[in-house]
Amino acid sequence: MDYEKEIYNLLSRYDSWRDKGFDVPEMSNKNYPYTSLFTPIKINNCTVKNRIVMAPMGNIDMAEETGRPNQMMLKYFEARAKGGVGLITTGLVPVSYGIDKSLIELGDLTYFPRLDRSRTVYPGWRDLAMMCHAHDAKVFVQLTPGLGRVGNPQCLMTQHALPRSASFNPNWYMSAVPCLRLSDHSLKKIIKKIGQASADAKACNLDGVYLHGHEGYLLEQVSNSAFNHRKLGRYAKKERFAIDMVKEIRKRVGPDYPIMYRIDLSLALNATYKDKMRNVKPLKRFKKERSVHDALLFMSHLVEAGVDIFDVDLGCYDNWFLPHPPSSMPAGCFLRVSELVKEYFKEKGIKTNKGLEVPVVAVGKLGYPDLAEDALKNNKADMIMLGRPLLADPEWANKTYRGETNLITPCIGCQEGCLNEFVEGGHPQCAVNPLTSFEFEFPNGVIKSDVKKNCLIIGAGPSGVMMAKTLLARGHKVTLVEKANVIGGQVNEASIAKIKYEMKNYLHYLNYEIEEMKNNSEFTLVLGKEVKVEDVAQKYDVIVCATGAKESKPNIPGSDKENVFMASEIFENPAKLKNFENIVVAGGGMVGAEMSYFLRYEYNKKVTAIEMDKYFMNHMCTANRAHIIHYLDEGKVTLLNMTKLLEIKDKSILVSENTSKNKPNPYVCWAPILPENIVNPLDALKPIKDEWRKREINCDAVVLALGSKSENALYEELVKSHAAKEIYKIGDAIKPGRIWEATRTAFRKGAKI
């Protein structure tokens, strides 16, 4: 089999994937009862009650600064164990402190949980094991030898020390910062540390260890020829570091303790970036990546050394949308990858040291029960790993077992709360589940109010629906009024593009939530009515404005022409562009970029996108941003950053464009945008000068995606007239944002009314 061709073919289907063999799943229950999902499985001497694995959803900033797991982290994991998951895996737990300089913050503190620091951290881990075992869930701790080139380069400024890697590799966050080569002696010390951490994990009653040999972290850097360019020494042989590590773990924990290994079958850098791998810094340094054949051979050697189970996918930080598939990627995107590994193991007769078949765990947007069940039944995987779906709904497993799939809160793939939040400096949360990471604060959910109030909610978007649900749980009487004839607000337009199928599932869920609320005699829904102050004044104890935001239309010449459209107009009715071929999209935020993708891949339009900022999709999750930007590049969409719209003419637009040679390349998706509070000291060497020039761009039509403004006029009138004793605004009415902010503000406020 030509494995490399398999990977190239798979990646070639990730643009207009719906037309290339991927289905659009729904939260259906056609495969109920889910006998495959709920069949036990043996991993070494550990029996897991079902085939559902919680992915290592980073527990960054959820432990104390000393590294000891605290109540936030413990209750977060217990909620998923209580929800029916068979195997919990923790987020990243590094062991190479003192060697990997990127792990430590000022004051010798860390944002990672620790297992290596001292006995003072053990009680947290023992409590975690106890809590999960109480719900018959097993726990594997994910250990990493370090971060290497994907670690925080701020150690250069705070500790005057460079990051470390397998070779002299560029840092991912700041490619001009070099990583020093780790000596063989240092790597041997790390092996000893990970052996000790494994023994400590066993002593803390955790059920197994889980090595992070994936995604371009340090274990991958030493094990993969893309990053390991060593010519001499023991670890010039790429497999030895991992093999030595597994053998050391096995020596410390004995033959009966499970060892799991996370690996990518291919970095898929060459398949992703093709010619760029030969001429773009820093990509060209990594072009000699490990082949798929070598990866499979490596996996067989890991089994010989003592690995019991693998989970497998594709990619690394430099193509981050692969290991973190965003909303625009298809569901089940890596099932072919796990299937290839299973076929190889079967063909070669590879079994564990216990004589068992080697379980292969599938990953990649598998939070649809029917899809997950089919994957197991069709022998594409032995277990199903879920990360974000379990943050969206910790009861995913229990609801699936009961066949109540319509009750599952669906992940929308935005990755803003679960991933981007801790990149920006927070901890994992969830856009559609405001309880995620706050289980410790609301151990019994929303509690009943001592006083029953008559509440009016104006607006039935995500924040309005969340507020209604929360107030009903509090025991209040709720009237929800929506001026449109449907609920969902802007989610209706946001769910139309094919790549927004997860948003469509969320819209279905919101409607189901409303139907459930209708069974409560204290709830009234009114559609198609616009609220006026005089109609509601003094009739309610509480009025909540969830009135959302309205698209901004610029006050520039030509914005009122017939060939100028708002983004929402086109999402609702793409036929308005039927007679136009050459389209300019003004605005390069999330809406503008997704509109450009929508027009290019669903309607085959020629698209030019302009954005005033230095970056397209700034402040969006790197994975979501990278997938869209990469395929806009592949689709030959013209991206013009630092470009201001001045005038719209009949067949063109007039813009002012910054032409400084140091302006960022808008197509870069292999490196992140740094948070604004992080200063790159090297930027001062290449300042972006104010070198603006006017230019005219030919086009047939213009689509405006220039942001939104809060709809607050009604709120202000209500406050001014003292229409109720309590008047609040939530969601976009406070500040235009994402579903995450909408649901969070609604829940927080509702839980206190």
C-alpha positions in Angstrom: 0.0 0.0 0.0 1.2 3.5 -0.8 0.7 5.0 2.6 1.9 8.5 1.7 -0.6 8.7 -1.1 -3.3 7.7 1.3 -2.4 10.7 3.5 -2.2 13.1 0.5 -5.6 11.9 -0.7 -7.1 12.4 2.7 -5.9 15.9 3.0 -7.0 16.8 -0.5 -10.6 16.1 0.8 -10.5 18.7 3.6 -11.5 21.7 1.5 -14.9 21.1 0.0 -15.1 17.9 2.0 -18.9 17.5 1.8 -18.6 16.9 -1.9 -15.7 14.4 -1.4 -17.1 11.5 0.6 -17.7 12.9 4.1 -21.2 12.9 5.5 -22.8 15.6 7.6 -23.8 13.9 10.8 -26.7 14.7 13.1 -27.5 13.9 16.7 -29.6 10.9 15.7 -30.0 7.5 17.4 -30.4 5.2 14.4 -27.8 2.8 15.9 -29.5 2.6 19.3 -28.8 0.5 21.4 -25.1 1.3 21.1 -23.8 -2.2 21.8 -20.3 -1.6 20.4 -19.8 1.7 22.3 -20.8 0.0 25.6 -18.8 -3.2 25.3 -16.0 -3.5 27.9 -12.4 -3.7 26.7 -9.2 -5.0 28.3 -6.0 -2.9 28.2 -3.2 -4.9 29.8 -4.7 -6.0 33.1 -7.1 -3.1 33.2 -10.7 -3.6 32.1 -12.5 -0.4 30.9 -16.3 -0.6 31.1 -17.0 0.9 27.7 -15.2 2.2 24.6 -15.4 5.9 25.4 -12.2 7.8 26.2 -12.1 11.4 27.4 -9.3 13.0 25.4 -6.5 14.9 27.2 -8.3 18.2 27.2 -5.6 20.5 28.7 -6.0 21.0 32.4 -3.7 24.1 32.0 -4.3 26.7 34.8 -6.7 24.3 36.6 -4.2 23.3 39.2 -2.6 25.4 41.9 0.5 27.3 40.9 2.6 24.6 42.7 1.2 22.0 40.3 -1.2 20.3 42.8 -4.6 19.5 41.4 -7.3 21.6 43.0 -11.0 21.5 43.3 -11.6 23.1 39.8 -9.6 20.3 38.1 -10.9 17.5 40.3 -14.6 18.3 39.8 -14.0 19.0 36.1 -12.8 15.4 35.6 -15.3 13.9 38.1 -18.2 15.3 36.1 -17.1 13.4 33.0 -16.5 10.2 35.0 -20.0 10.6 36.5 -21.3 11.2 33.0 -20.4 7.6 32.0 -17.0 7.9 30.3 -15.0 4.6 30.6 -11.5 6.0 30.5 -10.4 9.5 31.6 -7.1 10.8 30.3 -5.7 13.9 31.9 -4.2 16.9 30.1 -0.5 17.4 29.7 1.7 16.8 32.8 5.4 17.6 32.1 8.2 16.0 34.0 11.3 17.8 32.7 11.5 20.8 35.0 15.0 22.1 35.3 15.8 20.9 31.7 13.0 22.3 29.6 13.2 26.0 30.4 9.8 26.8 28.8 7.8 25.0 31.6 8.6 27.5 34.4 7.1 30.9 35.0 8.6 33.6 37.2 8.7 32.6 40.8 9.3 28.9 40.0 5.6 28.5 39.3 3.8 26.7 36.5 0.5 26.6 34.7 0.6 22.8 34.4 -0.4 20.2 37.0 2.6 18.4 38.3 3.3 14.9 39.5 7.0 15.2 40.0 7.4 18.2 42.3 7.1 16.6 45.8 4.8 14.5 47.9 2.7 17.6 48.4 1.0 17.1 45.0 0.2 13.5 45.6 -3.1 14.0 47.5 -4.6 15.8 44.5 -3.9 12.9 42.3 -5.1 10.3 44.8 -8.3 12.3 45.2 -8.7 12.3 41.4 -8.3 8.6 41.2 -10.8 8.1 44.1 -13.4 10.4 42.5 -13.3 8.7 39.1 -13.2 5.2 40.5 -16.4 6.0 42.5 -18.1 6.2 39.1 -16.3 3.1 37.7 -14.1 5.2 35.4 -10.4 4.5 34.9 -7.8 7.3 34.8 -4.6 7.5 32.8 -2.2 10.4 33.4 -0.7 12.0 30.3 3.0 12.5 30.8 5.2 14.5 28.5 9.0 14.7 28.4 8.6 18.4 27.7 7.5 21.0 25.2 10.7 21.7 23.3 10.2 24.0 20.3 6.5 24.4 21.0 7.1 25.7 24.5 6.7 29.3 25.6 9.7 31.3 24.4 9.2 33.9 27.2 11.8 32.0 29.1 14.3 33.9 27.0 13.1 37.2 28.6 12.2 35.9 32.1 15.0 33.5 32.7 17.5 34.5 30.1 17.5 30.9 28.8 16.6 29.5 25.4 14.1 26.8 24.9 15.4 23.3 24.2 14.7 20.8 21.4 16.0 17.7 19.8 18.2 19.8 17.5 18.7 23.5 16.7 15.1 24.1 15.7 13.2 27.4 15.5 10.6 28.1 18.2 7.0 27.8 17.0 5.7 30.9 18.6 8.7 33.1 17.6 10.6 31.5 14.8 13.5 33.8 15.2 14.1 32.4 18.7 16.4 29.3 18.3 16.0 26.2 20.5 19.2 24.7 21.9 20.0 21.0 21.3 19.4 18.8 24.3 22.4 16.6 25.1 22.1 12.8 25.3 22.8 13.2 29.1 19.8 15.5 29.5 17.5 13.2 27.5 18.6 10.3 29.7 17.7 12.4 32.8 14.2 13.0 31.3 13.8 9.2 30.8 14.6 8.7 34.5 12.2 11.5 35.5 9.3 10.0 33.4 10.0 6.5 34.9 9.7 8.1 38.4 6.5 9.9 37.5 5.0 6.6 36.2 5.9 4.9 39.5 4.3 7.9 41.3 1.2 7.6 39.2 0.8 4.0 40.1 1.3 4.8 43.8 -1.4 7.5 43.5 -3.8 4.8 42.3 -4.0 6.1 38.8 -4.8 3.3 36.3 -2.2 3.9 33.6 0.3 6.3 32.0 -0.2 7.9 28.7 2.8 9.2 26.8 2.5 12.3 24.6 4.5 11.4 21.6 2.4 13.5 19.2 1.8 16.9 17.8 5.5 18.0 17.7 6.1 18.0 21.5 9.5 17.0 22.7 9.0 13.3 22.5 7.9 13.7 18.9 10.8 16.1 18.2 13.4 13.5 19.3 11.5 10.6 17.5 10.8 12.3 14.2 13.3 13.1 11.5 11.5 16.3 10.7 12.9 17.8 14.0 15.7 15.4 15.0 18.8 16.3 12.8 21.3 14.7 15.2 24.2 12.9 13.5 26.0 11.5 16.5 25.1 10.0 19.9 22.6 7.5 21.1 19.6 9.6 20.1 20.7 10.2 16.6 18.7 7.0 16.1 15.2 8.5 16.2 13.4 5.6 17.8 15.7 5.1 20.8 14.4 7.9 23.1 10.8 6.7 23.0 11.9 3.0 23.2 14.2 3.7 26.2 11.4 5.6 27.8 8.8 2.9 27.5 11.3 0.3 28.8 12.1 2.5 31.8 8.4 2.9 32.6 7.9 -0.8 32.3 10.8 -1.5 34.6 9.3 0.9 37.2 5.7 -0.1 37.1 5.9 -3.8 36.3 4.3 -5.9 33.5 0.6 -5.4 34.5 0.3 -1.6 34.3 -1.1 -0.1 31.1 1.0 2.2 28.9 -0.8 4.2 26.3 1.0 6.2 23.5 -0.3 9.2 21.6 1.1 9.4 18.1 0.5 11.0 14.7 0.7 8.6 11.8 2.2 11.5 9.9 3.0 15.1 10.6 1.5 15.6 7.1 3.5 18.7 6.6 4.5 17.9 3.1 0.9 16.8 2.3 -0.4 20.1 3.7 2.1 22.7 2.4 3.5 20.9 -0.7 5.9 23.3 -2.5 6.1 25.6 0.5 8.1 22.9 2.3 11.0 23.7 -0.1 11.1 27.5 0.0 9.3 28.9 3.1 11.0 29.4 6.5 10.8 27.7 8.9 8.8 24.9 7.1 11.7 23.9 4.9 13.7 22.8 7.9 11.1 20.1 8.6 10.6 18.7 5.1 12.3 15.3 5.9 9.5 14.1 8.1 9.0 10.5 9.3 7.2 8.5 6.7 4.0 6.7 7.4 5.7 3.3 6.8 8.4 4.2 9.4 5.7 5.4 11.8 4.0 2.0 11.6 7.3 0.2 12.1 8.0 2.5 15.0 4.7 1.7 16.6 5.4 -2.1 16.3 8.7 -1.5 18.1 6.9 0.5 20.8 4.6 -2.5 21.3 7.6 -4.8 21.7 9.0 -2.4 24.4 5.7 -2.4 26.3 3.1 -0.1 24.9 -0.4 -1.5 25.3 -2.6 0.9 23.3 -2.4 3.8 20.9 -4.4 6.8 19.9 -3.5 8.1 16.5 -4.2 11.0 14.1 -2.3 13.5 11.9 -0.5 16.8 12.2 1.5 19.0 14.6 1.6 22.6 15.7 2.7 23.8 12.3 -0.5 22.6 10.8 -2.5 22.9 14.0 -5.9 22.4 12.3 -5.1 18.7 11.9 -4.6 17.6 15.5 -7.2 20.1 16.6 -9.9 19.8 13.8 -12.1 22.9 13.9 -15.7 23.4 13.0 -14.8 23.7 9.3 -13.3 20.2 9.2 -15.5 17.1 8.6 -16.6 14.8 11.3 -14.7 11.5 11.5 -11.9 13.1 9.7 -9.2 10.7 10.9 -11.1 7.4 10.8 -9.1 6.3 7.8 -5.9 6.9 9.9 -6.9 4.6 12.8 -8.2 2.0 10.2 -4.8 2.0 8.5 -3.1 1.2 11.8 -5.5 -1.6 12.6 -5.0 -3.1 9.2 -1.2 -3.0 9.6 -1.3 -4.6 13.1 -3.6 -7.3 11.8 -1.4 -8.0 8.7 1.8 -8.2 10.8 0.2 -10.1 13.7 1.3 -7.5 16.2 0.1 -8.2 19.8 0.9 -6.7 23.2 3.2 -8.4 25.7 0.0 -9.8 27.3 -0.9 -11.5 24.0 -3.8 -9.1 23.4 -4.8 -7.3 20.2 -3.4 -3.7 20.3 -6.4 -1.4 20.7 -6.4 1.6 18.4 -8.3 4.7 19.6 -9.9 6.9 16.9 -10.0 10.7 17.4 -11.3 13.6 15.4 -14.8 15.0 15.7 -16.5 11.8 16.7 -19.1 13.3 19.1 -22.0 11.9 17.1 -23.2 8.6 18.6 -24.2 7.0 15.3 -20.9 7.9 13.7 -18.9 6.6 16.7 -20.9 3.3 16.8 -20.4 2.8 13.0 -16.6 3.3 13.4 -16.4 0.5 16.0 -18.8 -1.8 14.1 -16.9 -1.4 10.9 -13.6 -2.2 12.6 -12.1 1.3 12.0 -11.2 1.6 15.7 -11.4 -0.1 19.0 -12.2 2.9 21.2 -13.6 6.4 20.5 -11.8 9.4 22.0 -13.9 12.5 22.7 -12.6 15.8 24.0 -14.7 18.9 23.2 -18.0 16.9 23.0 -17.5 16.0 26.7 -16.8 19.6 27.6 -20.0 20.6 25.9 -21.9 17.8 27.6 -20.3 15.7 30.4 -23.3 13.4 30.3 -22.6 12.4 26.6 -22.0 8.8 27.5 -25.0 8.4 29.8 -27.4 10.1 27.3 -26.0 7.9 24.5 -26.5 4.7 26.5 -30.2 5.7 27.0 -30.6 6.6 23.4 -31.4 10.2 24.4 -29.1 11.7 21.7 -31.5 14.7 21.2 -30.7 15.7 24.7 -26.9 15.9 24.1 -25.6 19.5 24.0 -23.6 19.5 20.8 -20.1 20.9 20.5 -20.0 23.7 17.9 -16.3 23.3 17.1 -15.4 27.0 17.8 -12.5 26.0 20.2 -12.7 29.4 21.8 -13.4 28.3 25.3 -11.7 24.9 25.4 -8.5 25.8 23.5 -8.0 29.4 22.7 -8.9 30.5 26.2 -5.9 28.9 27.8 -3.7 30.1 24.9 -4.8 33.6 25.8 -4.0 33.0 29.5 -7.1 31.4 31.0 -8.2 27.8 31.5 -10.4 25.4 29.5 -14.1 26.3 29.3 -16.9 25.7 26.8 -19.0 28.0 24.6 -22.2 26.0 25.0 -21.7 24.7 28.5 -21.1 27.5 31.0 -20.6 25.0 33.8 -17.4 23.6 32.3 -14.5 24.1 34.8 -17.0 25.7 37.2 -18.5 22.4 38.4 -16.8 23.1 41.8 -18.7 26.4 42.0 -22.1 24.9 41.1 -21.9 21.3 42.5 -25.6 20.9 42.3 -26.2 23.0 39.2 -28.6 26.0 39.5 -30.3 26.2 42.9 -33.9 27.3 43.5 -34.5 30.9 44.3 -36.1 31.8 47.7 -38.3 34.3 45.9 -40.3 33.5 42.7 -40.2 36.4 40.2 -42.0 37.2 37.0 -39.4 37.5 34.3 -39.4 38.8 30.7 -36.6 38.0 28.3 -36.5 39.9 25.1 -34.6 38.0 22.4 -34.4 34.2 21.7 -30.8 33.9 20.6 -28.3 31.7 22.5 -28.2 34.1 25.4 -32.0 34.4 25.6 -32.5 30.7 25.5 -29.8 30.1 28.1 -31.3 32.8 30.4 -34.8 31.2 30.0 -33.5 27.8 30.9 -31.5 29.1 33.9 -34.4 31.2 35.3 -36.8 28.3 35.0 -34.3 26.2 36.9 -34.3 28.9 39.6 -38.1 28.5 39.9 -39.1 31.8 38.3 -41.9 32.5 35.8 -40.5 33.2 32.4 -41.9 34.9 29.2 -39.5 34.8 26.2 -40.4 37.2 23.4 -38.7 37.1 20.0 -39.4 39.6 17.2 -38.6 37.0 14.5 -40.8 34.0 13.7 -38.0 31.6 14.7 -35.6 31.3 17.6 -31.8 31.3 17.4 -31.0 34.8 16.5 -27.8 35.1 14.4 -27.2 31.3 14.7 -29.7 31.0 11.8 -27.5 32.7 9.4 -24.3 31.3 10.9 -25.6 27.7 10.3 -26.1 27.9 6.5 -22.7 27.3 5.1 -21.8 23.6 4.7 -18.8 24.0 7.0 -21.1 25.3 9.7 -23.0 22.0 10.2 -22.1 21.9 13.9 -23.8 25.3 14.2 -26.9 23.8 12.5 -26.9 21.0 15.1 -26.7 23.6 17.8 -29.7 25.4 16.3 -31.6 22.1 16.4 -30.6 21.7 20.0 -31.8 25.3 20.9 -35.2 24.5 19.3 -35.4 21.2 21.3 -34.6 23.1 24.5 -37.5 25.5 23.7 -39.8 22.5 23.2 -38.8 21.1 26.5 -39.4 24.4 28.2 -42.9 24.5 26.8 -43.7 21.6 29.0 -43.2 23.8 32.0 -46.4 25.7 32.9 -44.2 28.7 34.1 -42.9 29.3 30.6 -44.4 31.3 27.7 -42.9 31.7 24.3 -44.0 34.6 22.0 -42.7 34.7 18.5 -43.1 37.4 15.8 -43.6 40.3 18.3 -41.5 43.4 18.8 -41.5 44.6 22.4 -42.3 48.2 23.2 -41.7 49.9 26.5 -45.4 50.8 27.1 -46.5 47.2 26.6 -44.3 45.8 29.3 -43.7 48.6 31.8 -44.5 47.6 35.4 -45.8 44.2 34.4 -42.6 42.2 35.3 -40.3 41.9 38.3 -37.3 41.4 35.9 -36.7 42.4 32.3 -33.7 40.9 30.5 -32.6 42.3 27.2 -31.0 39.7 25.0 -31.5 41.9 21.9 -28.2 41.0 20.3 -26.3 43.1 17.8 -26.8 44.4 14.3 -24.3 44.4 11.4 -22.4 47.5 10.9 -22.7 49.3 7.6 -19.9 51.8 6.8 -20.6 55.4 6.0 -18.6 55.5 2.9 -19.4 56.5 -0.7 -21.2 53.8 -2.6 -22.2 51.6 0.3 -25.9 52.0 -0.7 -25.4 50.6 -4.3 -27.5 47.7 -5.5 -24.4 45.4 -5.8 -23.5 45.9 -2.1 -24.8 43.3 0.4 -24.5 42.6 4.1 -23.0 39.2 5.0 -26.2 38.0 6.6 -28.1 38.8 3.4 -25.8 36.4 1.4 -25.8 33.7 4.0 -29.6 33.8 4.1 -30.0 34.1 0.3 -26.8 33.3 -1.7 -28.9 33.6 -4.9 -28.5 37.4 -4.6 -25.0 36.9 -6.0 -26.1 34.6 -8.9 -25.2 37.1 -11.6 -21.9 38.2 -10.0 -18.7 36.4 -10.4 -15.9 38.6 -9.0 -16.7 39.4 -5.4 -14.9 41.5 -2.8 -15.5 40.6 0.8 -14.8 43.6 3.0 -13.8 42.4 6.5 -11.5 39.6 7.5 -12.8 38.6 10.9 -14.4 35.3 11.4 -17.6 36.2 9.5 -15.7 37.7 6.6 -13.2 34.8 6.3 -15.9 32.2 6.4 -17.9 34.2 3.8 -14.9 34.1 1.5 -14.6 30.4 2.0 -18.4 30.0 1.5 -18.3 31.9 -1.8 -15.1 30.2 -3.1 -15.9 26.6 -2.2 -19.7 26.4 -2.4 -20.4 28.8 -5.2 -17.0 28.8 -7.1 -16.8 32.6 -7.1 -13.6 34.6 -7.6 -13.0 36.2 -4.2 -10.9 39.1 -2.9 -11.0 39.7 0.8 -9.7 42.9 2.5 -9.0 43.6 6.1 -7.8 46.7 8.0 -6.0 44.7 10.7 -2.5 43.2 10.3 -4.1 39.8 10.4 -7.1 38.0 9.1 -9.2 36.3 11.8 -7.2 37.9 14.6 -8.1 36.6 18.1 -9.6 33.4 16.6 -8.4 30.0 17.7 -5.2 29.2 15.8 -6.6 25.9 14.6 -9.8 27.4 13.2 -8.0 30.3 11.7 -5.3 28.1 10.1 -7.8 25.8 8.4 -9.7 28.6 6.8 -6.6 30.6 5.8 -4.9 27.5 4.4 -7.8 26.6 2.1 -8.4 30.2 1.1 -4.8 30.1 -0.1 -5.3 26.7 -1.8 -8.4 28.1 -3.5 -6.5 31.2 -4.7 -8.5 33.7 -2.8 -6.7 37.1 -2.7 -6.2 38.2 0.8 -5.2 41.9 1.4 -4.4 42.8 5.0 -3.8 46.3 6.3 -6.2 47.5 3.6 -8.9 50.2 4.1 -12.1 50.4 2.0 -12.5 54.0 0.8 -15.2 53.9 -1.9 -17.4 51.5 -3.7 -17.9 52.1 -7.4 -20.0 50.3 -10.0 -17.4 47.9 -11.1 -14.6 48.4 -8.6 -13.6 49.5 -5.1 -11.1 52.1 -4.1 -8.8 51.1 -1.2 -5.8 52.4 0.7 -3.2 49.6 1.2 -0.2 49.6 3.4 2.7 48.4 1.2 5.4 48.2 3.8 7.7 45.2 3.1 7.4 44.2 6.7 3.7 43.8 6.6 2.7 40.3 7.8 2.1 37.7 5.1 -1.7 37.1 5.3 -1.4 33.5 4.2 0.8 32.4 7.1 -1.1 29.6 8.9 1.9 27.6 10.1 2.7 30.1 12.9 0.4 31.6 15.5 -0.6 35.2 16.2 0.8 36.1 19.5 -1.6 37.4 22.2 -1.4 41.2 22.4 0.1 41.3 25.8 3.1 39.3 24.6 5.9 41.4 23.2 8.1 39.9 20.5 11.4 41.8 21.0 12.4 41.0 17.5 9.6 42.9 16.0 11.5 46.1 16.7 14.0 45.0 14.1 11.4 44.9 11.4 8.9 47.8 12.0 5.9 48.1 9.8 6.1 51.6 8.2 3.2 53.7 7.2 3.5 53.3 3.5 0.0 53.7 2.2 -1.1 53.9 -1.4 -4.4 54.0 -3.1 -5.4 51.3 -5.6 -8.5 50.3 -7.4 -9.7 46.6 -7.3 -12.1 45.4 -10.0 -15.2 43.5 -8.8 -18.8 42.9 -9.6 -20.2 43.0 -6.1 -19.2 43.7 -2.5 -20.2 41.8 0.6 -19.7 43.7 3.9 -18.6 41.8 7.0 -17.4 44.7 9.1 -18.6 43.7 12.5 -21.6 44.5 14.6 -23.0 47.0 17.1 -25.0 46.2 20.2 -28.8 46.7 19.9 -29.3 48.7 23.1 -32.0 51.3 22.3 -34.7 49.3 24.0 -32.7 48.6 27.1 -31.9 52.2 27.5 -35.6 53.1 27.1 -36.6 50.5 29.7 -34.0 51.8 32.2 -35.0 55.4 31.6 -38.7 54.7 32.2 -38.1 52.4 35.2 -40.1 49.7 33.5 -39.1 47.1 36.2 -37.3 46.9 39.4 -34.6 44.8 37.8 -33.4 45.4 34.2 -30.4 43.7 32.7 -28.7 43.1 29.4 -26.8 40.0 28.3 -24.9 38.5 25.4 -24.3 40.7 22.4 -26.4 43.4 23.9 -23.5 44.0 26.3 -20.8 43.7 23.7 -20.8 41.9 20.3 -19.0 38.6 20.7 -19.3 34.9 20.3 -21.7 32.2 21.5 -19.3 31.7 24.4 -19.8 35.2 25.8 -23.5 35.0 25.2 -24.1 31.8 27.1 -21.7 32.7 29.9 -23.2 36.1 30.7 -26.7 34.6 30.5 -26.0 31.7 32.9 -24.0 33.9 35.3 -26.6 36.5 35.5 -29.5 34.1 35.5 -28.0 32.0 38.4 -28.1 35.1 40.6 -31.6 36.4 39.8 
